[in-house]
């Protein structure tokens, strides 16, 4: 069997190695070829902001498995090679070699598309040649991380930047604002709506207050209209940002943290169906067409609570669906169980330590899905109040009024707050109601929790209200 995988990060390499293990256990021989457009494989993109902040010494530390290790396992790994055309009828992929070198045509029996997602780079960020203006860049892969560490170290043309603008108030925006402040830059964050809009507005206010207290110049409800530039030895580079309200903000560097979109051009050109967000639509086993599978951030997944397709680009889902695909390539019948969108981050800068987590549906998403939503925010502490570890924690629990079924949980608080979301995610995964969550047997000791954990107190109070 000839397996070709396009994309060598989380989903692609999970599929490749799982297929090799399944073949070995079944006594079958397979050839696995993996094509990767960049020079990197199996790295933690989520760790890049912490590399830029200085918590991680080198980009290599973010690599889980090197190219040499993949090849030693039996994978024909082709770095710097781009898949440019797919012929699904003849089961062939056209691949350009490094630097646009000679093209090769790979025949396959089974094809895995694991092309991930591409950062959104708006027109205002680009120069006349279509390339981002110097000093303006996203944070998506290891090459981006290397560029940012070079820029912020004062290497090259830019000598010690001091003013930064982050555009986007999601996970990467917050994490990069933390990194920039910790590196001593004056940092402004611009977002078109509010910070962390995947959470409800009442908890979003807590986050915004913490960002301001930590030193971020926060500008909500704004978009970028254009850049201002200055001419240098190497051409134009950014010197400022002008918002849609006419504000002019000086900037030596601008972080693009607006979001990502599925990288599905290869399959779309071959006629594969795409969802509303432009992602592939794999079935629960990962198949998108005869002989073609997809996994990772190039896909739209089924939300476990609504049954609807959603674009949730997270490494957790990529690894899990990649593993499912790897097993199914060898004829097994594995199923991906769906997604809840469980996510977690933090902002730690300027004397502030704030943790943020969410799982399930927001109030707006639950209402749109047809639920009659009841929700309540409960404030408490992460540990017994007499303990020095005790920190504030705000927990929002959402449930359906008619069935009392748990719909979502959002957490904002100090150190030790956010990982409580895992208990909530487990309850959601199992279809439990607020009474179940309130009565669960959770651990207690004064340094870790109150005798009724903050999550249970929040669930109990909402249950009482219902």
C-alpha positions in Angstrom: 0.0 0.0 0.0 1.3 3.5 -1.0 0.2 6.2 1.5 1.0 9.9 0.7 0.5 12.4 3.5 0.5 16.2 2.7 1.6 18.1 5.8 4.1 17.0 8.4 2.9 18.5 11.7 0.5 17.2 14.3 -2.3 15.6 12.2 -0.1 14.4 9.3 2.6 12.7 11.4 0.0 11.2 13.8 -1.6 9.6 10.8 1.7 8.4 9.3 3.1 6.9 12.5 -0.2 5.3 13.5 -0.4 3.7 10.1 3.1 2.3 10.4 2.3 0.8 13.8 -1.0 -0.6 12.6 0.8 -2.2 9.6 3.5 -3.7 11.7 0.9 -5.3 14.1 -1.0 -6.7 11.1 2.1 -7.9 9.4 1.5 -5.7 6.3 4.0 -3.7 4.3 3.3 -0.1 3.5 5.2 2.8 2.0 4.6 6.2 3.6 5.7 9.4 1.9 5.1 12.7 3.7 5.4 16.0 1.8 5.9 19.2 3.8 6.2 22.7 2.3 8.3 24.1 5.1 11.6 22.9 6.6 10.0 21.9 9.9 8.0 19.0 11.3 6.2 17.9 14.5 6.6 21.1 16.4 4.5 22.9 19.0 3.0 26.0 17.4 1.3 26.8 20.7 4.8 27.2 22.3 6.0 29.9 19.9 4.8 32.9 22.0 6.7 31.5 25.0 9.8 31.1 22.9 9.4 34.7 21.8 8.9 35.7 25.5 12.1 33.9 26.5 10.6 31.0 28.4 11.8 28.6 25.8 15.5 29.0 24.9 15.4 27.7 21.3 13.0 27.0 18.6 14.4 23.4 18.4 13.1 22.8 21.9 9.5 23.0 20.5 10.2 20.1 18.1 8.6 16.8 19.4 10.2 14.6 16.8 12.9 15.5 14.3 13.1 14.8 10.6 15.8 12.3 11.3 13.6 10.4 13.8 10.7 10.3 11.3 13.0 8.9 8.6 14.5 6.4 11.0 10.9 5.1 11.6 10.5 4.4 7.9 8.9 7.5 6.6 10.0 9.0 3.3 9.9 12.6 4.5 10.3 15.3 1.9 10.8 18.8 3.4 10.6 22.0 1.4 8.3 20.2 -1.1 4.9 21.5 -2.0 1.9 19.6 -3.3 0.6 21.7 -6.1 -2.0 19.5 -7.9 -4.2 16.6 -7.1 -5.7 14.1 -9.6 -8.1 12.1 -7.5 -9.2 9.9 -10.5 -5.7 8.7 -11.3 -4.7 8.9 -7.6 -1.7 11.1 -8.1 -0.2 14.2 -6.4 2.1 16.6 -8.2 4.8 17.9 -5.9 7.3 20.7 -6.5 10.7 20.2 -5.0 12.6 22.6 -2.7 12.9 26.1 -4.1 10.4 25.4 -6.9 12.6 22.6 -8.2 11.7 19.8 -10.6 8.2 18.5 -10.0 7.5 14.9 -9.2 4.3 12.9 -9.5 3.5 10.7 -6.5 1.1 7.8 -7.0 -1.0 6.8 -4.0 -3.5 4.2 -2.8 -4.5 6.4 0.1 -4.0 10.1 0.5 -4.1 12.1 3.7 -4.6 15.9 3.6 -3.1 17.5 6.7 -2.3 20.9 5.3 -3.3 22.8 8.4 -4.4 26.5 8.4 -2.8 29.7 7.1 -2.7 32.9 9.0 -4.9 35.7 7.8 -2.9 38.6 6.4 -5.2 41.5 5.4 -4.6 43.8 2.5 -3.6 46.7 4.7 -0.6 44.7 6.0 0.9 44.1 2.6 3.2 46.2 0.4 2.6 46.7 -3.3 4.3 43.4 -4.1 1.8 41.5 -1.9 4.4 40.7 0.8 3.8 41.9 4.4 5.4 45.2 5.2 8.7 44.8 7.0 8.1 44.7 10.8 4.6 43.2 10.3 4.2 39.5 10.6 1.9 36.7 11.9 2.9 34.1 14.5 2.1 30.7 13.0 5.2 28.5 12.5 8.8 28.1 13.5 10.0 30.4 10.8 7.7 33.1 12.2 9.1 32.5 15.6 12.7 32.8 14.4 11.8 36.1 12.6 10.2 37.5 15.8 13.1 36.6 18.0 15.5 38.2 15.6 13.4 41.4 15.3 13.0 41.7 19.0 16.6 41.1 19.7 17.6 44.2 17.7 19.3 42.1 15.0 19.4 43.3 11.4 17.9 46.6 10.2 15.7 47.1 13.3 17.7 48.3 16.2 15.9 47.4 19.4 12.2 48.0 18.8 10.3 49.6 21.7 6.7 50.0 20.5 4.5 47.1 19.4 0.9 46.8 18.2 -0.9 43.5 18.4 -3.9 43.2 16.1 -6.3 40.6 17.3 -7.7 39.8 20.8 -7.8 36.0 20.7 -5.5 33.4 22.2 -2.4 34.4 20.1 -3.1 38.1 20.6 -3.1 37.7 24.4 -0.1 35.5 24.4 1.9 37.8 22.2 0.9 40.8 24.2 2.3 39.0 27.3 5.5 38.2 25.4 6.1 41.7 24.2 5.4 43.4 27.6 7.8 40.9 29.2 10.4 41.9 26.7 10.0 45.5 27.6 8.0 46.8 24.7 5.3 49.4 25.0 2.3 47.3 23.7 -1.0 48.2 22.3 -3.7 45.6 21.5 -6.4 46.4 18.9 -9.4 44.2 18.5 -12.5 44.7 16.3 -14.9 43.6 19.0 -13.7 42.7 22.5 -10.9 40.6 23.9 -11.5 36.8 23.9 -14.8 37.0 22.2 -15.2 33.2 22.4 -16.1 33.9 26.1 -19.2 35.8 27.1 -18.9 39.5 27.6 -19.2 39.5 31.4 -16.1 37.4 31.8 -14.4 39.3 28.9 -14.6 42.4 31.0 -12.5 40.7 33.7 -9.9 39.8 31.0 -9.8 43.3 29.7 -9.3 44.8 33.1 -6.4 42.4 33.7 -4.7 43.3 30.4 -4.9 47.0 31.3 -3.5 46.4 34.8 -0.7 44.4 33.2 0.4 47.3 31.0 -1.5 46.7 27.8 -2.8 49.8 26.0 -6.2 48.2 25.0 -8.3 49.5 22.1 -11.5 47.5 21.7 -14.1 48.0 19.0 -11.6 49.1 16.4 -10.0 47.8 13.2 -6.9 48.8 11.4 -7.5 51.1 8.4 -3.9 51.4 7.2 -0.2 51.3 8.1 2.2 54.2 8.2 5.7 53.4 6.9 9.2 54.9 6.7 11.9 54.3 4.2 15.0 52.5 5.3 18.1 51.0 3.7 16.1 47.8 2.8 12.9 49.7 1.8 9.7 50.6 3.6 9.0 49.3 7.1 6.2 50.0 9.5 6.3 53.0 11.7 2.6 53.2 12.8 -0.9 52.0 12.6 -4.0 54.1 11.8 -7.3 52.7 13.1 -10.8 53.1 11.5 -11.5 55.9 14.1 -8.5 57.9 12.9 -6.2 57.1 15.8 -2.5 57.0 15.0 -0.4 54.6 17.0 3.4 54.5 16.7 4.7 51.0 16.1 8.1 49.5 15.4 6.5 46.1 15.0 3.0 44.8 14.4 1.8 41.3 15.3 -0.9 39.9 13.1 -3.1 37.8 15.4 -6.4 38.1 13.4 -6.9 34.4 13.0 -6.4 31.6 10.6 -8.2 29.9 7.7 -8.2 26.3 6.5 -5.4 25.7 3.9 -7.6 23.7 1.5 -6.6 25.1 -2.0 -5.2 21.7 -3.1 -8.3 19.8 -2.4 -10.7 22.5 -3.5 -9.0 22.7 -7.0 -9.6 18.9 -7.2 -13.3 19.3 -6.5 -13.4 18.2 -2.8 -16.4 19.6 -0.9 -15.7 22.4 1.6 -17.7 23.7 4.5 -18.9 27.2 5.3 -15.6 28.1 6.8 -13.6 26.7 3.9 -12.5 23.5 5.6 -12.6 19.9 4.5 -15.6 17.8 5.8 -14.3 14.4 7.0 -16.7 11.8 8.2 -16.2 10.5 11.7 -13.5 8.2 10.4 -11.6 11.0 8.6 -12.6 10.1 5.0 -13.5 13.0 2.6 -13.6 11.0 -0.7 -12.7 7.6 -2.0 -9.0 7.1 -1.2 -8.7 10.6 0.4 -8.6 11.4 4.1 -8.2 14.7 6.0 -7.3 15.7 9.5 -6.1 18.8 11.4 -6.7 22.5 11.1 -7.7 22.1 7.4 -10.9 20.5 8.6 -14.2 21.4 10.0 -15.3 19.1 12.8 -18.6 18.1 14.3 -19.5 19.9 17.5 -20.4 17.3 20.1 -23.3 19.4 21.5 -24.9 20.8 18.4 -24.0 18.3 15.7 -23.0 21.2 13.5 -19.8 21.6 11.6 -17.4 24.1 13.3 -13.8 25.3 12.5 -11.8 24.7 15.7 -8.1 24.8 14.8 -6.5 23.2 17.9 -3.6 20.8 18.2 -5.6 18.5 20.4 -8.1 17.8 17.7 -5.4 17.5 15.0 -3.6 14.8 16.9 -6.7 12.8 17.7 -8.2 12.9 14.3 -4.8 12.2 12.7 -4.5 9.0 14.9 -8.0 7.9 13.9 -7.1 8.4 10.2 -3.8 6.4 10.6 -5.7 3.4 12.0 -8.4 3.6 9.4 -5.9 3.7 6.5 -5.2 0.0 7.4 -8.9 -1.0 7.3 -9.8 -0.4 11.0 -13.0 1.3 12.0 -12.0 4.1 14.4 -14.2 7.1 15.0 -13.5 10.7 16.1 -15.9 11.6 18.8 -16.4 15.3 17.9 -15.2 18.5 19.5 -16.2 20.8 22.4 -13.7 23.6 21.7 -12.0 23.2 25.0 -9.2 25.7 25.2 -7.0 27.4 27.8 -4.5 30.3 27.9 -3.0 32.9 30.3 -1.8 36.4 30.6 1.2 36.9 32.9 2.9 40.3 32.7 3.2 43.5 34.7 2.5 41.8 38.0 -0.8 40.3 36.7 -1.4 36.5 36.5 -4.7 35.7 34.8 -5.8 32.3 33.6 -8.5 31.8 31.0 -10.4 28.6 29.9 -13.6 27.6 28.2 -15.4 24.5 27.0 -18.7 23.9 25.2 -20.9 26.6 24.0 -21.0 30.3 24.7 -24.4 31.9 25.5 -24.8 33.2 21.9 -23.8 29.9 20.3 -26.1 27.9 22.6 -29.0 30.2 21.8 -28.3 30.0 18.1 -28.3 26.2 18.4 -31.9 26.3 19.8 -31.2 25.9 23.5 -33.1 27.9 26.2 -30.0 29.1 28.0 -29.7 29.7 31.7 -26.3 31.0 32.8 -24.7 32.3 36.0 -21.3 33.7 37.0 -20.1 32.7 40.5 -17.0 34.2 42.1 -14.9 32.4 44.7 -11.3 31.4 45.5 -9.1 28.7 44.1 -8.1 27.4 47.5 -9.4 27.7 51.0 -9.6 31.4 51.9 -7.1 31.1 54.8 -4.4 29.6 52.6 -1.8 31.8 50.9 -2.5 30.1 47.6 -6.1 31.4 47.5 -6.7 33.5 44.4 -9.9 34.9 42.9 -11.8 32.7 40.4 -14.9 33.5 38.3 -16.8 30.6 36.9 -19.7 30.8 34.4 -21.9 27.7 34.0 -24.4 27.4 31.1 -27.3 24.9 31.0 -30.5 24.2 29.1 -33.5 25.3 31.2 -35.7 22.4 30.1 -33.3 19.5 30.5 -30.8 21.0 32.9 -28.1 19.7 30.5 -24.7 21.3 30.9 -23.9 23.4 27.8 -20.7 25.2 28.6 -18.3 26.4 31.3 -16.0 29.5 31.2 -13.3 30.3 33.8 -11.3 33.4 34.5 -9.1 33.7 37.6 -5.7 33.6 39.2 -3.1 30.9 39.4 -4.6 27.4 39.7 -7.9 28.4 38.1 -8.0 27.3 34.5 -7.3 23.6 34.5 -10.6 23.1 36.3 -12.1 23.3 32.8 -11.0 19.7 32.2 -13.5 18.4 34.8 -16.2 20.5 33.0 -15.2 19.2 29.6 -15.4 15.6 30.9 -18.9 16.4 32.2 -19.9 17.9 28.9 -18.4 14.9 27.0 -20.6 12.5 29.0 -23.8 14.5 28.5 -24.2 15.3 32.2 -26.4 18.0 33.7 -25.7 20.7 36.2 -26.8 18.5 39.1 -24.3 15.9 38.1 -21.5 18.4 38.0 -22.5 19.9 41.3 -22.4 16.4 42.9 -19.3 15.0 41.3 -16.6 13.6 43.6 -13.8 16.1 43.1 -10.6 16.4 45.1 -10.3 18.7 48.1 -7.4 19.9 50.3 -7.0 23.5 51.5 -4.1 24.4 49.2 -5.9 23.3 46.1 -9.7 24.0 46.5 -12.5 24.9 48.8 -14.4 22.0 50.3 -17.0 22.6 47.6 -14.8 23.3 44.5 -15.4 26.6 42.7 -16.7 24.6 39.7 -19.2 22.7 41.8 -20.4 25.8 43.7 -21.1 27.5 40.3 -23.0 24.5 39.1 -25.0 24.1 42.3 -26.0 27.8 42.3 -27.2 27.5 38.7 -29.1 24.3 39.6 -30.8 26.0 42.5 -31.9 28.8 40.2 -33.3 26.4 37.7 
